[in-house]
Amino acid sequence: MSVLIKSATLVDSKSNLNFKKKDILIKNGIIADIADNINAKSENKIILDNLHVSRGWMDTSVSFGEPGYEERENLSNGLLTAASSGFTSILLNPDCDPLVDNHSSVEFLKKKSLNTTTDIYPVANLTIKSNGSDLASLYDMKLAGAIGFGDYKKSITDSSILKIALEYTKSFGGRVISFCQDEFLSKKGVLNESIVSTELGLKGIPNISESINLFRDIEILNYTGGKIHIPYITTSKGVELIRQAKKRNLDITASVSIAHITFSEKDIPDFNTNFKIIPPIRSESDCNSLKEGLIDGTIDYLTSMHEPYDIDHKKVVFDDASPGSIGLEPMFGLMCNQFTLEKTIDILTRGKMIFEIDDHSIDIGSKANLTLFNPDKNYEFSDKHILSSSNNCAFLGNKLKGVVYGSVNGDKFTLNKLWT
């Protein structure tokens, strides 16, 4: 198969072709030529308005549903949504039933993305049945393709489990994923603990529920060595703790969600369950600190924290609603509102090797791993822009800048039907 991409502006700060307009010829999944004008015959020709191209994007926290919760999102449509939204690599959470706590369950997820534009990198459960007390077969799951180990949105309450996990995973270079939210301080909480939660009469989650757990994790990491990833940082204190840990040369990485840098608690409409997100959206000061942490590299990744839920889980009272919002589709447009284009692409493409994901350059002879987009188109995000099976979205009505045309990964490509 061959693909000819015409008149595309390359956005890649690591390349001497950065912001230069070129044609790109792809043959059998490999970049065969990059030139000002390529007239070669091709089975597929891509010509789009204001077309820009970058290395393929990565998202470190995506949930779908399958197996077990296909009413939320099955893998087929979820991967199509991810590819249409520009992501060629996703870390898929063990947010399913049965859980991802053995070799065969990891293998099942890996096989599901063999013929798709987006590659799945499964996050496997740290403990058996996510029970928090018995380590799963981590090395065996690593051999099957697991990219990290963590019980989805469950804090590690037993410090000895974290200590043992960090010591054990050192032997094969595994990375432990620790959800930092103190189970007792956050119990039954649904919003950030502040004047906003008080005014709404809803139980809050204090910001110390994050920093207490994070401080403990850093101290254990300092003692044991190993690798740890914090999937969601939400507070100014959390950013500072990560910053200081990196200065101590600890192998710690962190992500923040697009919701936590887009909104503060003051932006939450009264009892709109799409804004029930865990960990909760914090204060304006926290929001600003998170953005600064992303820009200076203290926070390594920005994630969509894509969590589809069907209407039965959202059209209920706020306390009873399942927490989460979809985020893959509006991610790029939200980022372009807040960062320069070069910084947006840097954030979306950096740190792949930390999770042992190949970072393919835009060069002749490299595997084609590309995202196609128009960074200048303005529009208002609405229901018609949702590709996911579920419509729970906190970003409806937001004015966005930038649309995604699709993505290319080897000999497979997906174009976003909304814009192409």
matplotlib code that plots the C-alpha trace (Angstrom):
import matplotlib.pyplot as plt

x = [0.0, 1.2, 0.0, 1.0, 0.5, 0.6, 1.7, 1.9, 3.6, 5.9, 5.8, 8.7, 11.1, 13.6, 13.8, 15.5, 12.3, 10.3, 7.6, 8.6, 6.0, 6.7, 5.1, 5.5, 5.4, 4.7, 5.2, 4.4, 4.4, 7.8, 8.5, 9.9, 10.4, 10.1, 10.3, 8.9, 6.9, 6.4, 4.5, 4.7, 1.6, 0.0, -3.1, -4.1, -3.6, -4.2, -4.9, -6.4, -6.8, -3.9, -2.6, 0.0, 1.9, 3.7, 5.0, 2.1, 0.6, 0.4, -2.2, -1.2, -4.7, -7.6, -10.5, -13.0, -15.1, -14.5, -14.4, -17.3, -18.7, -19.2, -22.3, -19.8, -17.4, -16.2, -12.5, -13.2, -15.0, -12.7, -9.6, -11.3, -12.1, -8.5, -7.0, -9.5, -8.4, -4.7, -3.5, -1.3, -0.4, -2.6, -2.0, -5.3, -6.5, -7.6, -11.1, -13.0, -14.3, -12.6, -9.6, -6.2, -4.4, -2.9, -1.0, -4.0, -5.9, -3.0, -2.5, -6.2, -5.9, -2.6, -4.2, -7.2, -5.0, -2.9, -4.9, -5.8, -4.1, -3.8, -1.6, -2.8, -0.2, -2.1, -1.8, -2.1, -3.4, -0.8, -2.7, -4.9, -8.5, -7.4, -7.6, -4.7, -3.0, -1.7, 0.7, -0.3, 2.1, 3.8, 6.8, 4.5, 2.2, 5.3, 6.2, 2.7, 3.0, 1.9, 3.4, 2.9, 1.1, -1.6, -5.0, -7.3, -8.1, -7.5, -4.9, -2.2, -3.3, -0.7, 2.7, 4.5, 2.8, 4.2, 7.6, 7.6, 6.3, 9.0, 11.7, 10.4, 9.8, 13.4, 14.5, 12.8, 12.5, 8.7, 6.9, 4.5, 1.5, 0.2, -3.1, -2.5, -5.7, -5.9, -8.8, -10.0, -9.7, -11.5, -14.2, -17.6, -16.1, -17.3, -15.8, -12.7, -13.2, -13.7, -16.3, -17.8, -18.5, -19.9, -22.2, -23.5, -23.9, -21.6, -18.9, -15.4, -12.1, -9.3, -6.1, -4.0, -5.6, -3.2, -0.1, -0.1, -0.1, 2.3, 4.8, 4.7, 5.2, 8.2, 9.8, 9.3, 10.7, 13.7, 14.2, 13.7, 14.6, 12.6, 10.2, 6.9, 4.2, 1.6, -1.3, -3.1, -1.6, -4.2, -2.7, 0.0, 1.5, 1.6, 3.5, 6.1, 6.5, 7.2, 9.6, 11.6, 11.6, 13.1, 15.8, 16.7, 17.1, 14.3, 12.7, 9.2, 6.9, 3.5, 0.5, -2.3, -5.7, -6.9, -9.9, -7.7, -5.9, -9.1, -11.4, -11.2, -13.9, -15.6, -16.3, -18.5, -22.1, -24.5, -24.8, -23.8, -22.6, -20.3, -18.1, -18.0, -14.4, -12.1, -9.7, -11.7, -11.1, -9.3, -8.8, -7.8, -4.4, -3.9, -4.9, -2.3, 0.4, -0.5, 0.0, 3.3, 4.4, 3.5, 5.4, 8.6, 8.5, 7.9, 4.7, 5.6, 2.3, -1.1, -3.9, -7.4, -8.4, -11.0, -13.7, -16.9, -20.1, -23.6, -26.5, -27.7, -24.5, -24.7, -28.4, -28.7, -28.1, -24.5, -23.6, -24.6, -23.2, -20.1, -17.1, -15.6, -15.8, -14.7, -11.8, -10.1, -12.1, -11.6, -8.1, -6.1, -8.5, -8.4, -4.6, -4.3, -6.3, -3.7, -0.3, 1.7, 1.4, 5.0, 4.5, 1.2, 2.9, 5.9, 3.6, 1.6, 4.7, 7.3, 8.3, 7.3, 10.5, 9.8, 7.1, 9.2, 7.2, 9.1, 9.4, 9.6, 11.1, 9.8, 12.7, 13.1, 13.4, 11.5, 8.3, 5.3, 3.9, 2.1, -0.7, -2.5, -4.2, -5.2, -4.2, -6.1, -9.7, -12.1, -15.3, -17.6, -17.5, -20.9, -22.6, -22.0, -18.2, -18.4, -17.2, -17.4, -20.3, -21.0, -21.8, -20.7, -18.5, -17.5, -16.3, -19.6, -20.0, -16.2, -14.8, -11.8, -9.0, -7.6, -9.1, -7.5, -7.7, -6.5, -3.4, -1.0, 0.7, 2.8, 0.7, -2.6, -4.3, -7.5, -9.1, -11.6, -14.9, -16.0, -13.2, -12.2]
y = [0.0, 3.5, 6.9, 10.3, 13.2, 16.5, 20.0, 19.2, 21.6, 19.5, 20.3, 18.6, 20.6, 17.7, 18.0, 20.5, 20.3, 22.0, 24.2, 23.4, 22.4, 19.1, 16.1, 12.8, 9.4, 6.3, 2.8, -0.3, 1.6, 3.2, 6.8, 6.5, 10.1, 13.7, 16.4, 19.8, 18.0, 14.3, 13.1, 9.4, 7.3, 6.3, 4.2, 6.9, 10.6, 13.0, 16.6, 18.7, 22.3, 23.8, 20.3, 19.9, 16.7, 15.7, 12.5, 10.3, 11.3, 9.3, 9.3, 7.8, 7.2, 5.9, 3.7, 2.0, -0.8, -4.0, -6.6, -6.4, -2.9, -2.8, -0.5, 2.3, 1.7, -1.4, -1.7, -1.4, 2.0, 3.2, 2.6, 4.3, 7.3, 7.4, 7.2, 9.8, 12.1, 11.7, 9.2, 6.4, 5.0, 4.7, 3.3, 1.4, 1.3, -2.0, -0.5, -3.6, -6.9, -9.3, -7.3, -7.3, -9.3, -12.3, -13.0, -13.9, -10.8, -8.6, -10.7, -10.3, -6.5, -6.4, -8.6, -6.3, -3.5, -5.6, -4.3, -0.8, 2.6, 3.0, 0.7, -0.5, -0.6, -2.3, -1.1, -4.3, -4.6, -4.4, -6.8, -9.9, -8.9, -5.4, -6.5, -4.3, -7.1, -9.8, -8.9, -10.2, -12.0, -8.8, -10.3, -12.7, -9.8, -7.8, -10.6, -10.4, -6.7, -4.8, -1.4, -0.6, -2.0, -0.2, -0.9, 1.6, 4.6, 2.6, 3.9, 1.5, 1.6, -1.0, 0.6, -2.7, -3.7, -0.6, -1.3, -4.9, -4.0, -1.4, -3.8, -6.6, -4.6, -3.3, -6.7, -6.3, -2.6, -2.4, 0.7, 0.9, 3.2, 4.7, 6.5, 9.1, 9.7, 8.8, 6.3, 7.6, 11.3, 11.1, 8.6, 9.6, 12.8, 14.0, 17.5, 19.5, 20.4, 24.2, 26.9, 25.5, 22.0, 23.7, 25.9, 22.9, 20.8, 18.0, 16.2, 17.4, 15.7, 17.8, 18.4, 16.8, 13.5, 13.7, 15.1, 12.7, 9.7, 11.2, 12.1, 8.5, 7.1, 9.3, 8.3, 4.6, 5.1, 6.8, 3.8, 1.1, 2.5, 1.4, 3.3, 4.9, 6.8, 9.1, 9.0, 12.2, 15.2, 17.8, 20.1, 22.8, 20.8, 17.7, 19.5, 20.8, 17.3, 15.8, 18.7, 18.0, 14.3, 14.8, 17.0, 14.0, 12.0, 9.6, 7.8, 9.3, 10.5, 12.1, 13.0, 15.6, 15.4, 18.0, 18.6, 19.7, 22.3, 23.5, 24.0, 25.1, 24.3, 27.6, 26.5, 23.5, 24.1, 23.2, 19.5, 18.7, 15.1, 15.4, 17.4, 14.7, 13.7, 11.8, 13.0, 16.2, 19.5, 21.8, 25.5, 28.1, 28.3, 24.5, 24.8, 27.4, 25.3, 22.3, 24.3, 25.6, 22.1, 20.9, 23.7, 23.3, 19.5, 18.7, 17.0, 14.7, 14.0, 15.5, 12.9, 13.0, 10.8, 9.4, 7.7, 6.8, 6.1, 5.4, 7.6, 5.3, 6.1, 9.8, 10.8, 10.4, 12.7, 14.0, 11.8, 8.6, 9.4, 7.5, 9.9, 10.6, 12.4, 11.5, 13.6, 12.1, 14.1, 17.7, 17.2, 18.9, 21.9, 22.4, 22.3, 24.8, 27.2, 27.2, 26.5, 27.4, 24.9, 23.8, 23.3, 21.4, 19.0, 18.6, 17.6, 15.2, 13.4, 13.5, 10.8, 7.7, 5.9, 6.1, 3.5, 1.7, 3.0, 3.6, 7.3, 7.2, 10.3, 12.0, 10.8, 8.8, 5.1, 5.6, 3.8, 6.1, 7.1, 10.4, 12.7, 14.9, 18.1, 21.7, 23.9, 27.0, 26.0, 27.4, 25.7, 25.0, 21.5, 19.9, 16.5, 16.1, 16.1, 13.1, 9.8, 7.8, 5.5, 7.4, 11.2, 12.1, 15.1, 18.0, 20.0, 20.5, 24.1, 24.9, 27.0, 25.1, 25.9, 23.1, 20.0, 16.6, 15.0, 11.6, 9.5, 7.1, 4.1, 1.9, 0.6, 1.6, 5.0, 6.5, 9.8, 11.6, 11.5, 14.8, 16.9, 14.9]
z = [0.0, -0.7, 0.6, -0.7, 1.6, -0.3, 0.8, 4.6, 7.0, 9.3, 13.0, 14.7, 16.9, 16.6, 12.8, 10.5, 8.5, 11.3, 9.9, 6.3, 3.7, 2.1, 0.3, 2.1, 0.2, 2.3, 0.8, 2.7, 6.0, 5.5, 4.6, 1.1, 0.2, 1.5, -1.0, -2.1, -4.8, -5.3, -8.5, -7.9, -8.4, -5.2, -4.2, -1.6, -1.9, 1.0, 0.1, 2.9, 3.8, 5.8, 6.4, 9.1, 10.1, 13.3, 14.9, 16.1, 19.4, 22.6, 25.4, 28.8, 30.2, 28.1, 29.2, 26.9, 28.4, 26.6, 27.9, 30.2, 29.7, 26.0, 26.5, 27.4, 24.5, 22.6, 21.6, 17.9, 18.1, 20.8, 18.7, 15.7, 17.9, 19.1, 15.6, 14.3, 17.2, 16.2, 18.7, 17.3, 20.8, 23.9, 27.4, 28.0, 31.6, 33.2, 33.5, 32.5, 33.6, 33.8, 35.0, 33.3, 35.9, 33.9, 30.8, 28.6, 29.4, 28.4, 25.2, 24.3, 24.4, 22.4, 19.7, 19.4, 18.0, 15.5, 12.5, 13.7, 13.3, 17.1, 19.1, 22.5, 25.3, 28.2, 31.8, 33.8, 37.3, 40.1, 42.3, 41.7, 41.2, 42.2, 45.8, 46.9, 48.8, 46.4, 43.6, 40.2, 37.9, 36.9, 34.9, 33.0, 32.0, 31.0, 28.6, 27.2, 26.5, 29.7, 29.7, 33.5, 36.5, 38.6, 39.9, 38.1, 40.3, 43.5, 45.8, 47.2, 50.8, 51.9, 51.9, 51.9, 48.6, 47.0, 48.4, 47.3, 43.8, 43.3, 44.4, 42.2, 39.0, 39.2, 38.0, 34.6, 34.3, 35.0, 36.0, 38.9, 38.4, 41.7, 42.0, 44.7, 46.6, 50.2, 50.5, 53.9, 53.4, 50.0, 51.1, 49.6, 48.2, 44.8, 44.4, 45.6, 49.2, 49.2, 49.4, 46.1, 47.6, 50.7, 48.7, 46.7, 49.8, 48.3, 50.2, 49.2, 48.6, 50.3, 48.3, 51.1, 50.0, 47.0, 48.6, 51.6, 49.3, 46.9, 49.7, 50.9, 47.4, 46.8, 50.1, 49.3, 45.8, 47.3, 49.6, 47.0, 43.7, 40.7, 38.5, 39.3, 37.3, 38.9, 36.5, 37.6, 39.4, 40.4, 43.0, 43.3, 46.2, 44.0, 41.2, 43.7, 45.2, 41.8, 41.0, 44.1, 43.5, 40.1, 41.5, 43.7, 40.4, 41.3, 38.3, 38.7, 35.9, 36.1, 33.9, 34.3, 32.6, 30.0, 32.3, 35.2, 33.1, 31.3, 34.2, 37.8, 40.4, 39.7, 36.1, 37.2, 36.4, 39.2, 39.5, 35.9, 36.3, 33.3, 35.6, 38.2, 37.7, 40.0, 41.1, 41.3, 39.4, 41.8, 42.4, 39.8, 41.5, 41.2, 37.5, 36.8, 38.6, 36.5, 33.3, 34.5, 35.4, 31.9, 30.3, 32.3, 32.1, 35.7, 34.5, 31.7, 30.0, 29.3, 29.1, 27.8, 30.8, 28.4, 30.4, 28.5, 30.4, 29.1, 30.0, 32.8, 34.8, 34.3, 34.3, 38.0, 41.0, 41.3, 44.3, 42.5, 39.0, 37.8, 37.6, 34.2, 30.8, 27.3, 26.1, 23.1, 20.5, 21.9, 23.2, 20.5, 20.1, 23.9, 23.9, 21.1, 23.1, 25.9, 24.3, 21.3, 18.4, 18.9, 22.7, 22.0, 19.7, 22.0, 24.9, 22.7, 21.4, 24.2, 26.6, 24.5, 25.3, 29.0, 28.3, 25.8, 22.9, 19.7, 18.7, 15.0, 13.4, 10.2, 8.0, 4.9, 5.9, 9.2, 9.9, 9.2, 12.5, 11.9, 13.0, 10.5, 11.6, 10.9, 13.9, 12.8, 12.4, 15.0, 16.0, 19.0, 20.3, 20.2, 20.2, 16.5, 17.0, 19.4, 17.8, 21.0, 21.8, 25.0, 25.1, 28.7, 27.9, 30.1, 27.1, 25.2, 24.2, 24.5, 21.7, 20.2, 17.9, 15.8, 14.2, 13.7, 10.2, 11.3, 11.7, 10.0, 11.6, 9.3, 6.5, 8.2, 8.2, 9.5, 8.5, 10.7, 8.9, 10.5, 8.7, 5.6]

ax = plt.figure().add_subplot(projection="3d")
ax.plot(x, y, z, "-o")
ax.set_aspect("equal")
plt.show()
